[in-house]
Amino acid sequence: MSKVKQSDQELRNHLKEQFGFLVQSSIAYDKGFDGEAKRIAHIIRTMLYDSNKSTSLLEQLGLKNITFCCTCCGEYNEAIHLSSFSCLVLIFMGKPVISKYIPTLESSAGNMKWVPFRQWWDKVVIVDSNKNKFSRQRLIMTVCNKDGGAHVDPEIDKEYYELSRKNSLRWKYGVNGKWFDFSRPELASIRQMAHEIILTLTKELPELEDAIDSKVLSEAKNPKRDQSGIFLGEVIIVTDQNQDIADKYKKRKK
């Protein structure tokens, strides 16, 4: 079968489309559809993943040498993080009680760094209580290829299963004497990766800002937290090992 090479302009048009998909899916996630993070994973794979059989869109455009925005709040240190570690998410305690992991988004601006792609892609962003490590690449490719982003496998990796289904980070919250798991840190982490990529591409390729309505782009960059803003009340957070790591959180503005 004969083939025709796509032109540079056609590839740039694809990038504008993928960027638009990323922005719209980010907004959908922020409005409460957590599963949209799986579509985000697919978009990120299209933009960034290279293998022997496929070439990412940024690689085809010769743009993998740009610097990427890294918003990780802290570095993993086994001596300090005795239970678990996650650097792209916050713990949300809503009022009425809505408790979940959420992406750090603009609150991570003070931790922002600009790093080469490979450093960004391979950085460990989650370490669970069993010391299993998850890089950005591992999360994106597992969610995309195994857990519904682009394909659903009949079996998935046990370490990822424990993280996404069994609360292997081991963080819980208490309400009226009952304890509940915080869940799906991988989805909130992927939404934060989308935030990083949006900041990266608008800085490195400002022409993309013209490809989407400014109000829509602003909504993706600086979303209003829906669930009554972020209300961090005086809630005790513990691990299932009952370690004495209770913290008090303060209210934050919308």
N, C-alpha and C positions, 0 to 999 in steps of 0.2 A: 504494500500500500504506500503510495507516494505521500510525502509530508511537505508542509510549507512552514518555514520558520516564522515565528511571530516577531514583529518589529519591536524596536525599543519603545515606540509610542504605544503599541498595543499592550506591552508588558506594564508600562506606566499606568495605562487605563485599568488594568487588572489590579494594580496596587491601590489605586483610588477606590475601586470597588471593595476590595478586602478591608481597606481602612474604614470605609463606610459601614461594612458589616460589623467590624469590631466596635465601632462607636455605638451602633444601634443595639447590638447584643449586650454591651455594657450597661446601657440605659435600662434595658429589659431586666437584667439581673438586679439593678439597683431598685427597681420597682417591686421586687419580691419574687421573681421567677428564678430561683437558685439554679435550676437545671440549665439555664441559658449559658452557664459557665462551660458546659460541654461543647456548645457550639463555638464559644470563644476559643476553646482548645483546638478545634478544627481549623479556625482561622489562623491561629498562631502557628500551627504546624505548616499550613500552606505558605505562610510568609517566611518561616525561619528554618524548617527542618531539611537537612541535606543527607542523602545516603547514596549508595552505589546505584540505586534505581530511580531516585528522584532528586530534583534540584529545586531548592526553595525559590520563591519569587524574588526575595532580596538578593540572593546569589546570582540569579539570572540578570538582574539589573546592576550587578557589581556594587551592591550597597551593604554587604555584610561587614565592611570595615568601619562603619559608623559606630559611635559610642552609644551605649545603652544606659537608660536611667535605671538605677538600682535603688530601691527604697527600703531595703531590709533594715529593720530596727534592731540592730545588734548582730553579733556574731556568735555562732555556737561554740560553747566552751564546756567540755564534759565536766570539768570541776565545779562549774557554776550551775549549769542546767542539769540538776540531778534527776528531775522527773521527765521533762520533755522540752522541746524547743520549736517555736514557729515564729518566723520573722516578718510575715506578710499580712498577718491578721490581728485583729483585736477581739476581745471578748465583749459581746453586746448583752446588756441587761435592759430590756425594754419595760415600759410601763404603758399599758398593762404588760404582764410578764411575757416577753418574747425574748428568748435567750438563744444566742447562736454565735458562731464565728462570723465576723465581717471583715472585708478588706480594709486596710488602713487608709487607703486613698490619700487625700490631701493632708491628713494628720501626720504623715510620714515625711513631709517636706524637709524637716530638719535633718533627716538621715540620708537625704538624696546624694548619690554619687553617680559619676559617669564612668562606665567601665567598658572594655572591649566585649564583643559579643560572646566569645567563648567563656569568659569569666562570668558573665551574666547567666548564660544558658546552663552552665555546669554547677553553679553555686547551690549548695545545700540550703534549702529554705525550711525544711521540716525534719526534725529528728524525734521519733516517737519514744515512748517509755521503754521500748525494747531495744533502743539505739539503732533502729532502722532509719536510714537516711534517704531523703527524697530531694532531689535537685529539681529545678524548674523543668529541665528536659524530661526527667522521669515522670513528673506529674502530668505534663502536657501529653506525652506520648502514650502513657497508660490510659488516661481518660479518653483520649482521642481514638486510639486503636483497639481498646479493650472494653471500655465502659460507656459507650454510647455517643462519643463525639462524632466518629465517622463509622464505627463498627461496634458490635456487641459480641464479645467472645462468650462461649458457654462456660469457660473457666477463666478466672482472673488470678493474678499474683496474690499470694496469701498476705504478704506484708502490706500491700495496697488495700486489700480487703479489710484487714484489721484497722487500718487508718480510717478508711471511708465508712465502714459499717459498724465497727466494734469499739470506737473511741480509744484507739491505742495511744492517743495523747494523754488520756486519763483525766481530763478536766471535767468537773461536774459542777452543778449549781444546786442550791437548796431552796425549796419553797415549802413553807409550812411543814417542815420536818421531813419532806420527801426529797430524794436526790435524783437528778436527771443528768444525762450526758449532753455536753455540747457536741454538735455533730457537723460533719462535712467540711473540715478545714481545707481539704484539697480544692473545693469549689470556690471558697472565698479567696484562697491563694491565687487561683487562676484569674479571678476578677482583678486582683491587684496587679498581676502580670499584664493584663490588658491596659490598666492605668499606666503602667510603666512604658508600654509600647506606644500608647497614644502620646505621652509626653516626649518619648524618643523621636517619633516620626514628625511631630509638629515642630520640634527643635531642629532636627537634621534635614527635614524636607518640608520647609514651610509652605510650599505650593499645595500640599495636601489640605491645608486649612481652607483653601479656596474651593476644595472639592465637596465641602459639606457645609450646611447652614451653620452660621456662627453660634446661634442659640442652642442648636442640637449638640455641637461640639462642646460648648460650655457646660451643658448639662451632664455630659459624660465625664468631663474633667473635674467638675465641682458639684457632684450630685448632692441634693438635699436628702438627708436620711429620712426615710419614710416613717419608720416605726416610732413616732413621737420624738424625732431627732435621735440622738444617742443619750439615753438616760442611764447613767451608771450609778445605781443606787448603792447603798451599803449592803452589799451582797457577799456572803462568804463563798469563796471558791476553794474546793479541795480536790485532791486526787483520790482515787479509790483505795490508795494505800493509807489514806488518812494522815498524810504528812501535814505538819503544821506550817502551811504556806498561805494562810488566810490573808486577804488584802481587802482594804476598803477603797472603793472607787468614788470619784467625785462626778458631779454633773458636768456635762460638756454642752456647749451651745450647739444649736443646729448648724 
